[in-house]
Amino acid sequence: MDDEFIEIKPNKEKLNEGKNFHKNYRDMSFLFILGTYMLNILDANVSAHLMQFNIKDNLSIRPKFEPDLFGPDTHVGLKVLVKL
């Protein structure tokens, strides 16, 4: 019996190489999906935590420079006042 498809049949080494290639991509896809799912959970928790945070429209920041004239060296400091 003459089989015309015997020449295109891949050998075991090529089959194992293809199997390992797709197995690695399957594993990487699983890790990517798991990581995305974990980031989604983290984002939901942060959003739920910040939902109770009071944000007003009239927030203001006023920087104030105060020199330290009474120390041995003259220093200039910066104070930031956040008014709620």
N, CA, C and O atoms as a Maestro MAE file, in Angstrom:
{
 s_m_m2io_version
 :::
 2.0.0
}

f_m_ct {
 s_m_title
 :::
 protein
 m_atom[336] {
  # First column is atom index #
  i_m_mmod_type
  r_m_x_coord
  r_m_y_coord
  r_m_z_coord
  i_m_residue_number
  s_m_chain_name
  s_m_pdb_residue_name
  s_m_pdb_atom_name
  i_m_atomic_number
  :::
  1 25 0.843 -1.172 0.000 1 A "MET " " N  " 7
  2 3 0.000 0.000 0.000 1 A "MET " " CA " 6
  3 2 0.895 1.244 0.000 1 A "MET " " C  " 6
  4 15 1.859 1.327 0.762 1 A "MET " " O  " 8
  5 25 0.575 2.171 -0.833 2 A "ASP " " N  " 7
  6 3 1.389 3.367 -0.985 2 A "ASP " " CA " 6
  7 2 0.675 4.555 -0.326 2 A "ASP " " C  " 6
  8 15 -0.422 4.935 -0.735 2 A "ASP " " O  " 8
  9 25 1.321 5.144 0.714 3 A "ASP " " N  " 7
  10 3 0.729 6.284 1.416 3 A "ASP " " CA " 6
  11 2 1.358 7.568 0.884 3 A "ASP " " C  " 6
  12 15 2.564 7.778 1.018 3 A "ASP " " O  " 8
  13 25 0.548 8.411 0.289 4 A "GLU " " N  " 7
  14 3 1.082 9.636 -0.315 4 A "GLU " " CA " 6
  15 2 1.358 10.732 0.716 4 A "GLU " " C  " 6
  16 15 2.048 11.704 0.405 4 A "GLU " " O  " 8
  17 25 0.832 10.594 1.940 5 A "PHE " " N  " 7
  18 3 1.004 11.624 2.963 5 A "PHE " " CA " 6
  19 2 2.120 11.297 3.950 5 A "PHE " " C  " 6
  20 15 2.281 12.031 4.925 5 A "PHE " " O  " 8
  21 25 2.880 10.257 3.752 6 A "ILE " " N  " 7
  22 3 3.941 9.864 4.674 6 A "ILE " " CA " 6
  23 2 5.068 10.891 4.706 6 A "ILE " " C  " 6
  24 15 5.762 11.014 5.715 6 A "ILE " " O  " 8
  25 25 5.256 11.630 3.609 7 A "GLU " " N  " 7
  26 3 6.344 12.603 3.552 7 A "GLU " " CA " 6
  27 2 6.042 13.875 4.340 7 A "GLU " " C  " 6
  28 15 6.968 14.551 4.788 7 A "GLU " " O  " 8
  29 25 4.775 14.209 4.516 8 A "ILE " " N  " 7
  30 3 4.453 15.450 5.232 8 A "ILE " " CA " 6
  31 2 4.162 15.204 6.715 8 A "ILE " " C  " 6
  32 15 3.836 16.141 7.443 8 A "ILE " " O  " 8
  33 25 4.275 13.970 7.159 9 A "LYS " " N  " 7
  34 3 4.055 13.663 8.574 9 A "LYS " " CA " 6
  35 2 5.255 14.170 9.372 9 A "LYS " " C  " 6
  36 15 6.390 13.779 9.099 9 A "LYS " " O  " 8
  37 25 5.004 15.060 10.382 10 A "PRO " " N  " 7
  38 3 6.132 15.581 11.165 10 A "PRO " " CA " 6
  39 2 6.693 14.514 12.106 10 A "PRO " " C  " 6
  40 15 5.985 13.596 12.519 10 A "PRO " " O  " 8
  41 25 7.966 14.655 12.431 11 A "ASN " " N  " 7
  42 3 8.576 13.694 13.342 11 A "ASN " " CA " 6
  43 2 8.253 14.076 14.789 11 A "ASN " " C  " 6
  44 15 7.690 15.141 15.040 11 A "ASN " " O  " 8
  45 25 8.610 13.206 15.738 12 A "LYS " " N  " 7
  46 3 8.253 13.420 17.147 12 A "LYS " " CA " 6
  47 2 8.938 14.653 17.727 12 A "LYS " " C  " 6
  48 15 8.377 15.328 18.590 12 A "LYS " " O  " 8
  49 25 10.138 14.946 17.259 13 A "GLU " " N  " 7
  50 3 10.859 16.110 17.794 13 A "GLU " " CA " 6
  51 2 10.119 17.403 17.458 13 A "GLU " " C  " 6
  52 15 9.992 18.281 18.311 13 A "GLU " " O  " 8
  53 25 9.636 17.526 16.238 14 A "LYS " " N  " 7
  54 3 8.879 18.712 15.832 14 A "LYS " " CA " 6
  55 2 7.548 18.806 16.574 14 A "LYS " " C  " 6
  56 15 7.120 19.897 16.949 14 A "LYS " " O  " 8
  57 25 6.900 17.673 16.785 15 A "LEU " " N  " 7
  58 3 5.641 17.680 17.525 15 A "LEU " " CA " 6
  59 2 5.844 18.117 18.970 15 A "LEU " " C  " 6
  60 15 5.053 18.901 19.493 15 A "LEU " " O  " 8
  61 25 6.903 17.616 19.626 16 A "ASN " " N  " 7
  62 3 7.196 18.026 21.001 16 A "ASN " " CA " 6
  63 2 7.572 19.497 21.079 16 A "ASN " " C  " 6
  64 15 7.197 20.185 22.028 16 A "ASN " " O  " 8
  65 25 8.314 19.984 20.082 17 A "GLU " " N  " 7
  66 3 8.687 21.395 20.056 17 A "GLU " " CA " 6
  67 2 7.448 22.283 19.936 17 A "GLU " " C  " 6
  68 15 7.338 23.299 20.622 17 A "GLU " " O  " 8
  69 25 6.524 21.897 19.067 18 A "GLY " " N  " 7
  70 3 5.275 22.654 18.917 18 A "GLY " " CA " 6
  71 2 4.417 22.585 20.165 18 A "GLY " " C  " 6
  72 15 3.799 23.576 20.553 18 A "GLY " " O  " 8
  73 25 4.374 21.415 20.800 19 A "LYS " " N  " 7
  74 3 3.590 21.256 22.029 19 A "LYS " " CA " 6
  75 2 4.142 22.164 23.133 19 A "LYS " " C  " 6
  76 15 3.375 22.831 23.827 19 A "LYS " " O  " 8
  77 25 5.463 22.191 23.295 20 A "ASN " " N  " 7
  78 3 6.078 23.034 24.327 20 A "ASN " " CA " 6
  79 2 5.892 24.519 24.026 20 A "ASN " " C  " 6
  80 15 5.686 25.315 24.941 20 A "ASN " " O  " 8
  81 25 5.965 24.892 22.761 21 A "PHE " " N  " 7
  82 3 5.753 26.283 22.369 21 A "PHE " " CA " 6
  83 2 4.365 26.752 22.786 21 A "PHE " " C  " 6
  84 15 4.229 27.808 23.402 21 A "PHE " " O  " 8
  85 25 3.349 25.990 22.463 22 A "HIS " " N  " 7
  86 3 1.979 26.384 22.790 22 A "HIS " " CA " 6
  87 2 1.678 26.251 24.277 22 A "HIS " " C  " 6
  88 15 0.850 26.991 24.808 22 A "HIS " " O  " 8
  89 25 2.335 25.323 24.951 23 A "LYS " " N  " 7
  90 3 2.151 25.194 26.396 23 A "LYS " " CA " 6
  91 2 2.695 26.426 27.116 23 A "LYS " " C  " 6
  92 15 2.084 26.913 28.067 23 A "LYS " " O  " 8
  93 25 3.856 26.935 26.656 24 A "ASN " " N  " 7
  94 3 4.427 28.137 27.267 24 A "ASN " " CA " 6
  95 2 3.521 29.346 27.062 24 A "ASN " " C  " 6
  96 15 3.318 30.133 27.987 24 A "ASN " " O  " 8
  97 25 2.976 29.498 25.859 25 A "TYR " " N  " 7
  98 3 2.076 30.622 25.617 25 A "TYR " " CA " 6
  99 2 0.765 30.472 26.378 25 A "TYR " " C  " 6
  100 15 0.172 31.473 26.782 25 A "TYR " " O  " 8
  101 25 0.305 29.253 26.579 26 A "ARG " " N  " 7
  102 3 -0.891 29.035 27.390 26 A "ARG " " CA " 6
  103 2 -0.631 29.470 28.829 26 A "ARG " " C  " 6
  104 15 -1.469 30.133 29.441 26 A "ARG " " O  " 8
  105 25 0.533 29.097 29.369 27 A "ASP " " N  " 7
  106 3 0.876 29.463 30.735 27 A "ASP " " CA " 6
  107 2 1.041 30.977 30.885 27 A "ASP " " C  " 6
  108 15 0.589 31.554 31.874 27 A "ASP " " O  " 8
  109 25 1.683 31.619 29.912 28 A "MET " " N  " 7
  110 3 1.860 33.072 29.972 28 A "MET " " CA " 6
  111 2 0.513 33.790 29.869 28 A "MET " " C  " 6
  112 15 0.304 34.808 30.529 28 A "MET " " O  " 8
  113 25 -0.392 33.271 29.055 29 A "SER " " N  " 7
  114 3 -1.729 33.865 28.946 29 A "SER " " CA " 6
  115 2 -2.474 33.743 30.264 29 A "SER " " C  " 6
  116 15 -3.156 34.677 30.685 29 A "SER " " O  " 8
  117 25 -2.345 32.594 30.916 30 A "PHE " " N  " 7
  118 3 -2.997 32.405 32.213 30 A "PHE " " CA " 6
  119 2 -2.454 33.393 33.238 30 A "PHE " " C  " 6
  120 15 -3.227 33.986 33.991 30 A "PHE " " O  " 8
  121 25 -1.147 33.578 33.278 31 A "LEU " " N  " 7
  122 3 -0.556 34.523 34.225 31 A "LEU " " CA " 6
  123 2 -0.982 35.957 33.924 31 A "LEU " " C  " 6
  124 15 -1.224 36.735 34.846 31 A "LEU " " O  " 8
  125 25 -1.074 36.311 32.652 32 A "PHE " " N  " 7
  126 3 -1.516 37.647 32.274 32 A "PHE " " CA " 6
  127 2 -2.964 37.884 32.695 32 A "PHE " " C  " 6
  128 15 -3.291 38.947 33.223 32 A "PHE " " O  " 8
  129 25 -3.822 36.908 32.467 33 A "ILE " " N  " 7
  130 3 -5.229 37.044 32.861 33 A "ILE " " CA " 6
  131 2 -5.351 37.121 34.377 33 A "ILE " " C  " 6
  132 15 -6.135 37.919 34.891 33 A "ILE " " O  " 8
  133 25 -4.594 36.311 35.094 34 A "LEU " " N  " 7
  134 3 -4.616 36.341 36.560 34 A "LEU " " CA " 6
  135 2 -4.115 37.691 37.081 34 A "LEU " " C  " 6
  136 15 -4.705 38.253 38.003 34 A "LEU " " O  " 8
  137 25 -3.035 38.211 36.500 35 A "GLY " " N  " 7
  138 3 -2.522 39.508 36.915 35 A "GLY " " CA " 6
  139 2 -3.509 40.626 36.650 35 A "GLY " " C  " 6
  140 15 -3.670 41.523 37.478 35 A "GLY " " O  " 8
  141 25 -4.171 40.583 35.504 36 A "THR " " N  " 7
  142 3 -5.185 41.591 35.189 36 A "THR " " CA " 6
  143 2 -6.355 41.512 36.158 36 A "THR " " C  " 6
  144 15 -6.884 42.540 36.581 36 A "THR " " O  " 8
  145 25 -6.755 40.315 36.506 37 A "TYR " " N  " 7
  146 3 -7.847 40.125 37.457 37 A "TYR " " CA " 6
  147 2 -7.459 40.668 38.841 37 A "TYR " " C  " 6
  148 15 -8.270 41.316 39.503 37 A "TYR " " O  " 8
  149 25 -6.229 40.405 39.273 38 A "MET " " N  " 7
  150 3 -5.774 40.905 40.574 38 A "MET " " CA " 6
  151 2 -5.711 42.437 40.584 38 A "MET " " C  " 6
  152 15 -6.076 43.063 41.579 38 A "MET " " O  " 8
  153 25 -5.251 43.042 39.484 39 A "LEU " " N  " 7
  154 3 -5.234 44.510 39.407 39 A "LEU " " CA " 6
  155 2 -6.650 45.079 39.434 39 A "LEU " " C  " 6
  156 15 -6.875 46.151 39.996 39 A "LEU " " O  " 8
  157 25 -7.598 44.378 38.837 40 A "ASN " " N  " 7
  158 3 -8.984 44.812 38.870 40 A "ASN " " CA " 6
  159 2 -9.528 44.783 40.298 40 A "ASN " " C  " 6
  160 15 -10.240 45.699 40.711 40 A "ASN " " O  " 8
  161 25 -9.198 43.748 41.041 41 A "ILE " " N  " 7
  162 3 -9.625 43.657 42.444 41 A "ILE " " CA " 6
  163 2 -8.990 44.776 43.262 41 A "ILE " " C  " 6
  164 15 -9.660 45.403 44.082 41 A "ILE " " O  " 8
  165 25 -7.700 45.030 43.044 42 A "LEU " " N  " 7
  166 3 -7.017 46.097 43.764 42 A "LEU " " CA " 6
  167 2 -7.636 47.451 43.451 42 A "LEU " " C  " 6
  168 15 -7.830 48.265 44.353 42 A "LEU " " O  " 8
  169 25 -7.946 47.701 42.192 43 A "ASP " " N  " 7
  170 3 -8.557 48.960 41.792 43 A "ASP " " CA " 6
  171 2 -9.935 49.125 42.425 43 A "ASP " " C  " 6
  172 15 -10.287 50.224 42.854 43 A "ASP " " O  " 8
  173 25 -10.715 48.058 42.488 44 A "ALA " " N  " 7
  174 3 -12.036 48.121 43.106 44 A "ALA " " CA " 6
  175 2 -11.925 48.417 44.597 44 A "ALA " " C  " 6
  176 15 -12.725 49.187 45.129 44 A "ALA " " O  " 8
  177 25 -10.945 47.817 45.283 45 A "ASN " " N  " 7
  178 3 -10.768 48.076 46.706 45 A "ASN " " CA " 6
  179 2 -10.335 49.508 46.966 45 A "ASN " " C  " 6
  180 15 -10.818 50.136 47.908 45 A "ASN " " O  " 8
  181 25 -9.433 50.034 46.148 46 A "VAL " " N  " 7
  182 3 -8.994 51.417 46.329 46 A "VAL " " CA " 6
  183 2 -10.146 52.374 46.061 46 A "VAL " " C  " 6
  184 15 -10.334 53.341 46.799 46 A "VAL " " O  " 8
  185 25 -10.917 52.113 45.014 47 A "SER " " N  " 7
  186 3 -12.061 52.976 44.709 47 A "SER " " CA " 6
  187 2 -13.097 52.931 45.829 47 A "SER " " C  " 6
  188 15 -13.666 53.963 46.183 47 A "SER " " O  " 8
  189 25 -13.342 51.769 46.379 48 A "ALA " " N  " 7
  190 3 -14.302 51.651 47.476 48 A "ALA " " CA " 6
  191 2 -13.780 52.353 48.730 48 A "ALA " " C  " 6
  192 15 -14.555 52.950 49.477 48 A "ALA " " O  " 8
  193 25 -12.481 52.281 48.958 49 A "HIS " " N  " 7
  194 3 -11.900 52.944 50.128 49 A "HIS " " CA " 6
  195 2 -11.973 54.461 49.983 49 A "HIS " " C  " 6
  196 15 -12.250 55.163 50.955 49 A "HIS " " O  " 8
  197 25 -11.727 54.970 48.781 50 A "LEU " " N  " 7
  198 3 -11.724 56.417 48.565 50 A "LEU " " CA " 6
  199 2 -13.115 56.992 48.364 50 A "LEU " " C  " 6
  200 15 -13.266 58.209 48.264 50 A "LEU " " O  " 8
  201 25 -14.137 56.144 48.302 51 A "MET " " N  " 7
  202 3 -15.493 56.645 48.109 51 A "MET " " CA " 6
  203 2 -15.936 57.507 49.288 51 A "MET " " C  " 6
  204 15 -16.706 58.449 49.106 51 A "MET " " O  " 8
  205 25 -15.463 57.199 50.487 52 A "GLN " " N  " 7
  206 3 -15.844 57.949 51.676 52 A "GLN " " CA " 6
  207 2 -14.951 59.166 51.910 52 A "GLN " " C  " 6
  208 15 -15.189 59.933 52.843 52 A "GLN " " O  " 8
  209 25 -13.932 59.351 51.080 53 A "PHE " " N  " 7
  210 3 -13.022 60.485 51.233 53 A "PHE " " CA " 6
  211 2 -13.736 61.748 50.796 53 A "PHE " " C  " 6
  212 15 -14.300 61.797 49.704 53 A "PHE " " O  " 8
  213 25 -13.716 62.778 51.645 54 A "ASN " " N  " 7
  214 3 -14.440 64.010 51.378 54 A "ASN " " CA " 6
  215 2 -13.597 64.914 50.480 54 A "ASN " " C  " 6
  216 15 -12.520 65.366 50.871 54 A "ASN " " O  " 8
  217 25 -14.091 65.166 49.296 55 A "ILE " " N  " 7
  218 3 -13.410 66.067 48.371 55 A "ILE " " CA " 6
  219 2 -14.297 67.277 48.151 55 A "ILE " " C  " 6
  220 15 -15.424 67.156 47.670 55 A "ILE " " O  " 8
  221 25 -13.784 68.438 48.505 56 A "LYS " " N  " 7
  222 3 -14.537 69.682 48.315 56 A "LYS " " CA " 6
  223 2 -13.990 70.416 47.104 56 A "LYS " " C  " 6
  224 15 -12.847 70.206 46.696 56 A "LYS " " O  " 8
  225 25 -14.810 71.267 46.541 57 A "ASP " " N  " 7
  226 3 -14.396 72.033 45.376 57 A "ASP " " CA " 6
  227 2 -13.445 73.175 45.724 57 A "ASP " " C  " 6
  228 15 -12.719 73.652 44.852 57 A "ASP " " O  " 8
  229 25 -13.433 73.617 46.966 58 A "ASN " " N  " 7
  230 3 -12.631 74.786 47.334 58 A "ASN " " CA " 6
  231 2 -11.326 74.402 48.046 58 A "ASN " " C  " 6
  232 15 -10.956 75.030 49.037 58 A "ASN " " O  " 8
  233 25 -10.644 73.395 47.554 59 A "LEU " " N  " 7
  234 3 -9.334 73.049 48.093 59 A "LEU " " CA " 6
  235 2 -8.317 74.081 47.619 59 A "LEU " " C  " 6
  236 15 -8.350 74.508 46.464 59 A "LEU " " O  " 8
  237 25 -7.427 74.474 48.500 60 A "SER " " N  " 7
  238 3 -6.401 75.432 48.098 60 A "SER " " CA " 6
  239 2 -5.093 75.094 48.800 60 A "SER " " C  " 6
  240 15 -5.076 74.530 49.894 60 A "SER " " O  " 8
  241 25 -4.007 75.453 48.144 61 A "ILE " " N  " 7
  242 3 -2.668 75.256 48.695 61 A "ILE " " CA " 6
  243 2 -1.980 76.611 48.689 61 A "ILE " " C  " 6
  244 15 -1.926 77.291 47.664 61 A "ILE " " O  " 8
  245 25 -1.450 76.997 49.855 62 A "ARG " " N  " 7
  246 3 -0.731 78.264 49.957 62 A "ARG " " CA " 6
  247 2 0.684 77.997 50.475 62 A "ARG " " C  " 6
  248 15 0.859 77.720 51.662 62 A "ARG " " O  " 8
  249 25 1.685 78.076 49.615 63 A "PRO " " N  " 7
  250 3 3.056 77.922 50.118 63 A "PRO " " CA " 6
  251 2 3.492 79.172 50.863 63 A "PRO " " C  " 6
  252 15 3.124 80.288 50.496 63 A "PRO " " O  " 8
  253 25 4.278 78.975 51.910 64 A "LYS " " N  " 7
  254 3 4.733 80.101 52.723 64 A "LYS " " CA " 6
  255 2 6.211 79.883 53.041 64 A "LYS " " C  " 6
  256 15 6.583 78.869 53.631 64 A "LYS " " O  " 8
  257 25 7.039 80.830 52.652 65 A "PHE " " N  " 7
  258 3 8.469 80.755 52.927 65 A "PHE " " CA " 6
  259 2 8.749 81.453 54.245 65 A "PHE " " C  " 6
  260 15 8.335 82.596 54.441 65 A "PHE " " O  " 8
  261 25 9.446 80.783 55.151 66 A "GLU " " N  " 7
  262 3 9.793 81.360 56.450 66 A "GLU " " CA " 6
  263 2 11.279 81.180 56.685 66 A "GLU " " C  " 6
  264 15 11.751 80.048 56.785 66 A "GLU " " O  " 8
  265 25 12.026 82.269 56.775 67 A "PRO " " N  " 7
  266 3 13.453 82.143 57.082 67 A "PRO " " CA " 6
  267 2 13.659 81.855 58.564 67 A "PRO " " C  " 6
  268 15 12.904 82.342 59.406 67 A "PRO " " O  " 8
  269 25 14.666 81.076 58.877 68 A "ASP " " N  " 7
  270 3 15.029 80.771 60.258 68 A "ASP " " CA " 6
  271 2 16.169 81.714 60.635 68 A "ASP " " C  " 6
  272 15 17.337 81.434 60.368 68 A "ASP " " O  " 8
  273 25 15.812 82.829 61.257 69 A "LEU " " N  " 7
  274 3 16.803 83.863 61.546 69 A "LEU " " CA " 6
  275 2 17.475 83.678 62.901 69 A "LEU " " C  " 6
  276 15 18.460 84.357 63.190 69 A "LEU " " O  " 8
  277 25 16.973 82.785 63.729 70 A "PHE " " N  " 7
  278 3 17.489 82.679 65.080 70 A "PHE " " CA " 6
  279 2 18.460 81.525 65.265 70 A "PHE " " C  " 6
  280 15 19.010 81.365 66.355 70 A "PHE " " O  " 8
  281 25 18.686 80.732 64.259 71 A "GLY " " N  " 7
  282 3 19.611 79.615 64.362 71 A "GLY " " CA " 6
  283 2 21.035 80.066 64.069 71 A "GLY " " C  " 6
  284 15 21.250 81.212 63.675 71 A "GLY " " O  " 8
  285 25 22.018 79.175 64.256 72 A "PRO " " N  " 7
  286 3 23.405 79.534 63.970 72 A "PRO " " CA " 6
  287 2 23.635 79.791 62.479 72 A "PRO " " C  " 6
  288 15 24.451 80.635 62.110 72 A "PRO " " O  " 8
  289 25 22.936 79.084 61.653 73 A "ASP " " N  " 7
  290 3 22.996 79.315 60.207 73 A "ASP " " CA " 6
  291 2 21.624 79.786 59.753 73 A "ASP " " C  " 6
  292 15 20.602 79.425 60.337 73 A "ASP " " O  " 8
  293 25 21.619 80.573 58.734 74 A "THR " " N  " 7
  294 3 20.347 81.044 58.204 74 A "THR " " CA " 6
  295 2 19.817 80.014 57.209 74 A "THR " " C  " 6
  296 15 20.473 79.706 56.214 74 A "THR " " O  " 8
  297 25 18.646 79.492 57.479 75 A "HIS " " N  " 7
  298 3 17.990 78.508 56.610 75 A "HIS " " CA " 6
  299 2 16.655 79.072 56.157 75 A "HIS " " C  " 6
  300 15 16.036 79.879 56.850 75 A "HIS " " O  " 8
  301 25 16.234 78.643 55.009 76 A "VAL " " N  " 7
  302 3 14.914 79.013 54.515 76 A "VAL " " CA " 6
  303 2 14.108 77.736 54.396 76 A "VAL " " C  " 6
  304 15 14.529 76.777 53.749 76 A "VAL " " O  " 8
  305 25 12.943 77.735 55.030 77 A "GLY " " N  " 7
  306 3 12.074 76.563 54.988 77 A "GLY " " CA " 6
  307 2 10.834 76.846 54.163 77 A "GLY " " C  " 6
  308 15 10.563 77.988 53.791 77 A "GLY " " O  " 8
  309 25 10.111 75.825 53.891 78 A "LEU " " N  " 7
  310 3 8.889 75.947 53.112 78 A "LEU " " CA " 6
  311 2 7.782 75.224 53.851 78 A "LEU " " C  " 6
  312 15 7.906 74.045 54.184 78 A "LEU " " O  " 8
  313 25 6.697 75.944 54.106 79 A "LYS " " N  " 7
  314 3 5.509 75.335 54.705 79 A "LYS " " CA " 6
  315 2 4.424 75.308 53.652 79 A "LYS " " C  " 6
  316 15 4.257 76.259 52.890 79 A "LYS " " O  " 8
  317 25 3.700 74.228 53.615 80 A "VAL " " N  " 7
  318 3 2.574 74.116 52.690 80 A "VAL " " CA " 6
  319 2 1.325 73.897 53.530 80 A "VAL " " C  " 6
  320 15 1.244 72.945 54.305 80 A "VAL " " O  " 8
  321 25 0.359 74.785 53.368 81 A "LEU " " N  " 7
  322 3 -0.898 74.705 54.096 81 A "LEU " " CA " 6
  323 2 -1.980 74.292 53.126 81 A "LEU " " C  " 6
  324 15 -2.215 74.952 52.114 81 A "LEU " " O  " 8
  325 25 -2.636 73.191 53.448 82 A "VAL " " N  " 7
  326 3 -3.755 72.732 52.633 82 A "VAL " " CA " 6
  327 2 -5.024 73.078 53.394 82 A "VAL " " C  " 6
  328 15 -5.271 72.568 54.486 82 A "VAL " " O  " 8
  329 25 -5.818 73.948 52.801 83 A "LYS " " N  " 7
  330 3 -7.024 74.408 53.457 83 A "LYS " " CA " 6
  331 2 -8.216 73.633 52.899 83 A "LYS " " C  " 6
  332 15 -8.456 73.632 51.692 83 A "LYS " " O  " 8
  333 25 -8.956 72.979 53.785 84 A "LEU " " N  " 7
  334 3 -10.124 72.197 53.360 84 A "LEU " " CA " 6
  335 2 -11.385 72.986 53.532 84 A "LEU " " C  " 6
  336 15 -12.470 72.490 53.226 84 A "LEU " " O  " 8
  :::
 }
 m_bond[335] {
  # First column is bond index #
  i_m_from
  i_m_to
  i_m_order
  :::
  1 1 2 1
  2 2 3 1
  3 3 4 2
  4 3 5 1
  5 5 6 1
  6 6 7 1
  7 7 8 2
  8 7 9 1
  9 9 10 1
  10 10 11 1
  11 11 12 2
  12 11 13 1
  13 13 14 1
  14 14 15 1
  15 15 16 2
  16 15 17 1
  17 17 18 1
  18 18 19 1
  19 19 20 2
  20 19 21 1
  21 21 22 1
  22 22 23 1
  23 23 24 2
  24 23 25 1
  25 25 26 1
  26 26 27 1
  27 27 28 2
  28 27 29 1
  29 29 30 1
  30 30 31 1
  31 31 32 2
  32 31 33 1
  33 33 34 1
  34 34 35 1
  35 35 36 2
  36 35 37 1
  37 37 38 1
  38 38 39 1
  39 39 40 2
  40 39 41 1
  41 41 42 1
  42 42 43 1
  43 43 44 2
  44 43 45 1
  45 45 46 1
  46 46 47 1
  47 47 48 2
  48 47 49 1
  49 49 50 1
  50 50 51 1
  51 51 52 2
  52 51 53 1
  53 53 54 1
  54 54 55 1
  55 55 56 2
  56 55 57 1
  57 57 58 1
  58 58 59 1
  59 59 60 2
  60 59 61 1
  61 61 62 1
  62 62 63 1
  63 63 64 2
  64 63 65 1
  65 65 66 1
  66 66 67 1
  67 67 68 2
  68 67 69 1
  69 69 70 1
  70 70 71 1
  71 71 72 2
  72 71 73 1
  73 73 74 1
  74 74 75 1
  75 75 76 2
  76 75 77 1
  77 77 78 1
  78 78 79 1
  79 79 80 2
  80 79 81 1
  81 81 82 1
  82 82 83 1
  83 83 84 2
  84 83 85 1
  85 85 86 1
  86 86 87 1
  87 87 88 2
  88 87 89 1
  89 89 90 1
  90 90 91 1
  91 91 92 2
  92 91 93 1
  93 93 94 1
  94 94 95 1
  95 95 96 2
  96 95 97 1
  97 97 98 1
  98 98 99 1
  99 99 100 2
  100 99 101 1
  101 101 102 1
  102 102 103 1
  103 103 104 2
  104 103 105 1
  105 105 106 1
  106 106 107 1
  107 107 108 2
  108 107 109 1
  109 109 110 1
  110 110 111 1
  111 111 112 2
  112 111 113 1
  113 113 114 1
  114 114 115 1
  115 115 116 2
  116 115 117 1
  117 117 118 1
  118 118 119 1
  119 119 120 2
  120 119 121 1
  121 121 122 1
  122 122 123 1
  123 123 124 2
  124 123 125 1
  125 125 126 1
  126 126 127 1
  127 127 128 2
  128 127 129 1
  129 129 130 1
  130 130 131 1
  131 131 132 2
  132 131 133 1
  133 133 134 1
  134 134 135 1
  135 135 136 2
  136 135 137 1
  137 137 138 1
  138 138 139 1
  139 139 140 2
  140 139 141 1
  141 141 142 1
  142 142 143 1
  143 143 144 2
  144 143 145 1
  145 145 146 1
  146 146 147 1
  147 147 148 2
  148 147 149 1
  149 149 150 1
  150 150 151 1
  151 151 152 2
  152 151 153 1
  153 153 154 1
  154 154 155 1
  155 155 156 2
  156 155 157 1
  157 157 158 1
  158 158 159 1
  159 159 160 2
  160 159 161 1
  161 161 162 1
  162 162 163 1
  163 163 164 2
  164 163 165 1
  165 165 166 1
  166 166 167 1
  167 167 168 2
  168 167 169 1
  169 169 170 1
  170 170 171 1
  171 171 172 2
  172 171 173 1
  173 173 174 1
  174 174 175 1
  175 175 176 2
  176 175 177 1
  177 177 178 1
  178 178 179 1
  179 179 180 2
  180 179 181 1
  181 181 182 1
  182 182 183 1
  183 183 184 2
  184 183 185 1
  185 185 186 1
  186 186 187 1
  187 187 188 2
  188 187 189 1
  189 189 190 1
  190 190 191 1
  191 191 192 2
  192 191 193 1
  193 193 194 1
  194 194 195 1
  195 195 196 2
  196 195 197 1
  197 197 198 1
  198 198 199 1
  199 199 200 2
  200 199 201 1
  201 201 202 1
  202 202 203 1
  203 203 204 2
  204 203 205 1
  205 205 206 1
  206 206 207 1
  207 207 208 2
  208 207 209 1
  209 209 210 1
  210 210 211 1
  211 211 212 2
  212 211 213 1
  213 213 214 1
  214 214 215 1
  215 215 216 2
  216 215 217 1
  217 217 218 1
  218 218 219 1
  219 219 220 2
  220 219 221 1
  221 221 222 1
  222 222 223 1
  223 223 224 2
  224 223 225 1
  225 225 226 1
  226 226 227 1
  227 227 228 2
  228 227 229 1
  229 229 230 1
  230 230 231 1
  231 231 232 2
  232 231 233 1
  233 233 234 1
  234 234 235 1
  235 235 236 2
  236 235 237 1
  237 237 238 1
  238 238 239 1
  239 239 240 2
  240 239 241 1
  241 241 242 1
  242 242 243 1
  243 243 244 2
  244 243 245 1
  245 245 246 1
  246 246 247 1
  247 247 248 2
  248 247 249 1
  249 249 250 1
  250 250 251 1
  251 251 252 2
  252 251 253 1
  253 253 254 1
  254 254 255 1
  255 255 256 2
  256 255 257 1
  257 257 258 1
  258 258 259 1
  259 259 260 2
  260 259 261 1
  261 261 262 1
  262 262 263 1
  263 263 264 2
  264 263 265 1
  265 265 266 1
  266 266 267 1
  267 267 268 2
  268 267 269 1
  269 269 270 1
  270 270 271 1
  271 271 272 2
  272 271 273 1
  273 273 274 1
  274 274 275 1
  275 275 276 2
  276 275 277 1
  277 277 278 1
  278 278 279 1
  279 279 280 2
  280 279 281 1
  281 281 282 1
  282 282 283 1
  283 283 284 2
  284 283 285 1
  285 285 286 1
  286 286 287 1
  287 287 288 2
  288 287 289 1
  289 289 290 1
  290 290 291 1
  291 291 292 2
  292 291 293 1
  293 293 294 1
  294 294 295 1
  295 295 296 2
  296 295 297 1
  297 297 298 1
  298 298 299 1
  299 299 300 2
  300 299 301 1
  301 301 302 1
  302 302 303 1
  303 303 304 2
  304 303 305 1
  305 305 306 1
  306 306 307 1
  307 307 308 2
  308 307 309 1
  309 309 310 1
  310 310 311 1
  311 311 312 2
  312 311 313 1
  313 313 314 1
  314 314 315 1
  315 315 316 2
  316 315 317 1
  317 317 318 1
  318 318 319 1
  319 319 320 2
  320 319 321 1
  321 321 322 1
  322 322 323 1
  323 323 324 2
  324 323 325 1
  325 325 326 1
  326 326 327 1
  327 327 328 2
  328 327 329 1
  329 329 330 1
  330 330 331 1
  331 331 332 2
  332 331 333 1
  333 333 334 1
  334 334 335 1
  335 335 336 2
  :::
 }
}
